[in-house]
Amino acid sequence: GSYFVRVMMYWSIFVLFLMLTAATSGDDYFIPIHYQIEQLLLDSNHRMAINHPTGTSMDVRDFQTELHFSFMGLPLPFTNIPFEGSKGSIHSNNIFGLLGVSGYGWSGELDNCSLSSLDFTLATKSLPYEGFNPPVLSYENAKAKFLFWELEGKFSYSFDSTFLVHEIQNSTYCGLWDSFPMTISISSSNFQFSGEKNPIAALFWKALMALTTFNVLAEDIVREPFTSTINENVIKPWCEAYNKNCGGSSE
């Protein structure tokens, strides 16, 4: 709503202040990379909030696997769970925050055109407004079996995530580094099952799935759609803004 737009505007003014302060302090030859990315994300988040206030949905691949049990990251010697899902999608507000810049490389003088690589971490952001909830991975058809308990119905999985992004740029290319794929980490996940006639059974499956390694599978499932989203909303605008006069082209 209008309140969210005002918050974004105030944040833009704050980021601009930081950028001007850094630029006039002589800290570096150019405005620090951290604030450049902050401003780029601010613009991207504002566009998403205005153009897609309820978020966007993308199709995801089907899966068929056996899930292992784990506790605090350690495998448990229980029976595995055959689990499959089809007709899946991921719904996301595509609002990202910058957690930090972890590394960058240079070649030559200290300016934008000599920047050769950049590593930074983004995180999905949940805001207290309609449509700005955590990403949700959903499957219309899900089947699972554990011992003599079976489940068949709809499955949804909400989560928070972070993305370690690796970008390279030079006189011929600017974009994501295919040889070093984006690292995804999922946390604060929540399982929901619908279509199960017995509510106790649905709660049983929710608790059971929380003990499995589904997070690892989910990280792989959401990689393609989130890579596409971050490439379109972050990487391409970055290359257009800071590499367009250096001879590189984004892909």
C-alpha positions in Angstrom: 0.0 0.0 0.0 0.9 3.7 0.2 2.7 3.1 3.6 5.0 0.6 2.0 5.8 3.0 -0.8 6.6 5.8 1.7 8.9 3.4 3.6 10.7 2.6 0.4 11.1 6.3 -0.4 12.6 7.0 3.0 15.0 4.1 2.6 16.0 5.4 -0.8 16.9 8.8 0.8 18.9 7.1 3.5 20.8 5.0 1.0 21.5 8.1 -1.1 22.9 9.8 2.0 25.2 6.9 2.7 26.4 6.9 -0.9 27.1 10.6 -0.9 28.9 10.4 2.4 31.1 7.5 1.1 31.8 9.3 -2.2 32.9 12.5 -0.5 35.0 10.8 2.2 37.6 9.7 -0.3 37.2 6.1 1.0 37.5 4.7 -2.5 37.8 6.0 -6.0 34.1 5.2 -6.6 31.0 4.7 -4.5 31.5 1.5 -2.4 30.0 -1.6 -4.0 27.9 -2.4 -1.0 25.8 0.8 -1.4 25.6 0.4 -5.2 24.0 -3.0 -4.7 21.7 -1.6 -1.9 20.4 1.1 -4.3 19.9 -1.5 -7.1 17.9 -3.7 -4.8 15.9 -0.8 -3.6 14.9 0.0 -7.2 14.2 -3.7 -7.9 12.1 -4.2 -4.8 10.1 -1.0 -5.5 9.3 -2.2 -9.1 8.2 -5.5 -7.8 6.0 -3.9 -5.1 4.3 -1.7 -7.6 4.1 -4.0 -10.6 3.4 -7.3 -8.7 1.9 -6.4 -5.4 0.7 -10.0 -4.8 4.0 -11.6 -6.0 4.7 -13.8 -9.0 4.4 -17.6 -9.6 6.7 -19.8 -11.6 6.5 -23.5 -12.5 8.9 -25.9 -11.0 9.9 -29.4 -11.9 8.3 -32.6 -10.7 10.2 -34.8 -8.3 10.3 -38.4 -7.2 12.7 -39.3 -4.4 13.3 -41.0 -1.1 13.8 -38.7 1.8 16.2 -39.5 4.6 15.6 -38.6 8.3 18.0 -36.2 10.0 18.3 -34.4 13.3 20.5 -31.3 13.7 22.1 -32.1 10.4 22.9 -35.7 11.4 21.4 -38.7 9.5 19.1 -41.0 11.5 18.9 -44.8 10.7 15.2 -44.8 10.1 13.2 -46.1 7.1 13.3 -43.7 4.3 10.1 -41.9 2.9 9.2 -42.4 -0.7 7.9 -39.0 -1.8 6.8 -37.6 -5.1 5.2 -34.4 -6.3 3.8 -33.1 -9.6 2.2 -29.9 -11.0 4.4 -27.7 -8.8 4.9 -24.0 -8.6 6.7 -21.4 -6.5 5.1 -18.2 -5.4 7.4 -15.4 -4.3 7.3 -11.6 -3.7 10.8 -11.4 -5.2 11.8 -8.9 -2.5 15.5 -9.3 -1.6 17.8 -7.8 1.0 21.6 -7.6 0.9 23.3 -9.5 3.7 26.8 -8.6 2.7 29.5 -8.5 0.0 31.9 -11.3 0.7 34.5 -10.8 -2.1 35.5 -9.1 -5.3 38.3 -9.1 -7.8 40.1 -6.4 -9.7 42.3 -6.2 -12.8 44.1 -2.9 -13.2 43.1 0.5 -11.9 40.5 0.8 -9.1 37.3 1.6 -11.1 34.1 -0.1 -12.2 35.6 -1.3 -15.5 38.4 -3.1 -13.7 36.0 -5.1 -11.4 36.4 -8.7 -12.6 34.3 -10.6 -10.0 31.8 -10.0 -7.3 30.4 -12.3 -4.5 27.5 -11.2 -2.4 24.7 -12.7 -0.4 21.0 -12.0 -0.8 18.1 -13.0 1.4 14.4 -13.3 0.8 12.5 -10.7 2.8 9.1 -11.0 4.4 7.2 -7.8 5.1 4.0 -7.2 7.1 1.9 -6.5 4.1 -0.4 -8.6 2.0 1.5 -10.4 -0.7 4.9 -10.0 1.0 5.0 -13.4 2.7 7.9 -15.9 2.5 8.2 -17.9 -0.7 5.9 -20.9 -1.0 6.7 -24.1 -2.9 3.4 -25.9 -3.8 2.5 -29.2 -5.5 -1.0 -30.0 -6.5 -0.3 -33.8 -6.4 1.9 -35.2 -3.6 2.3 -38.8 -2.5 4.3 -40.1 0.5 4.5 -43.3 2.5 6.1 -44.2 5.8 5.7 -47.7 7.1 1.9 -48.3 6.9 1.0 -44.5 6.8 0.3 -43.1 3.4 -0.5 -39.6 2.2 -2.0 -38.3 -1.0 -3.1 -34.7 -1.6 -1.8 -31.1 -1.9 1.5 -30.1 -0.4 2.9 -26.6 0.4 6.2 -25.6 1.8 7.1 -22.1 2.9 10.6 -21.1 3.7 13.2 -18.3 4.1 16.4 -18.5 2.0 19.7 -16.9 1.4 21.6 -16.9 -1.9 25.4 -16.6 -2.4 25.7 -15.0 -5.8 28.9 -15.2 -8.0 29.1 -12.6 -10.8 31.9 -12.0 -13.2 32.4 -9.2 -15.7 35.0 -8.2 -18.3 35.2 -6.6 -21.7 33.2 -9.4 -23.4 30.8 -10.7 -20.7 28.9 -9.6 -17.6 26.7 -12.0 -15.7 26.4 -15.1 -13.5 29.3 -17.5 -13.4 28.0 -20.9 -14.8 31.0 -22.7 -13.5 30.3 -21.5 -9.9 26.5 -21.9 -9.4 24.6 -19.8 -6.9 24.6 -21.4 -3.4 21.2 -21.6 -1.8 20.5 -22.2 1.9 17.0 -22.7 3.3 15.8 -22.0 6.8 12.6 -21.5 8.8 10.7 -24.0 6.6 7.1 -25.0 7.3 5.2 -27.9 5.8 1.4 -28.0 5.1 -0.7 -30.7 3.7 -4.3 -30.3 2.5 -6.7 -32.8 1.0 -6.0 -35.3 3.8 -9.3 -36.4 5.3 -7.9 -37.0 8.7 -6.5 -33.8 10.3 -4.5 -35.9 12.8 -2.8 -37.6 9.9 -2.0 -34.2 8.3 -0.3 -33.1 11.5 1.6 -36.4 11.7 2.9 -35.9 8.2 3.8 -32.3 8.9 5.9 -33.3 12.0 7.4 -36.2 10.1 8.5 -34.2 7.1 10.2 -31.7 9.4 12.6 -34.5 10.4 13.6 -35.3 6.8 16.1 -33.9 4.3 13.5 -32.2 2.2 15.3 -28.9 2.6 18.2 -30.2 0.6 15.8 -31.3 -2.2 13.9 -28.0 -2.1 17.2 -26.0 -2.5 17.7 -27.9 -5.8 14.1 -27.5 -6.9 14.0 -23.7 -6.4 17.5 -23.1 -7.9 16.4 -22.6 -11.5 13.5 -20.2 -10.8 15.4 -18.1 -8.3 18.5 -18.0 -10.5 16.3 -16.6 -13.3 14.7 -14.1 -11.0 17.9 -12.8 -9.5 19.5 -12.7 -12.9 16.6 -10.5 -14.3 16.1 -8.3 -11.2 19.7 -7.9 -9.9 22.5 -9.1 -12.2 21.3 -7.6 -15.5 20.5 -4.2 -14.0 23.9 -4.3 -12.3 25.7 -5.0 -15.6 23.6 -2.3 -17.4 24.4 0.3 -14.7 28.1 -0.5 -14.0 29.5 -2.4 -17.0 27.7 -1.0 -20.0 30.6 1.3 -21.0 33.2 -1.4 -20.4 32.5 -3.4 -23.5 30.8 -6.3 -21.7 27.3 -7.6 -22.5 24.9 -9.3 -20.0 23.2 -12.6 -20.8 
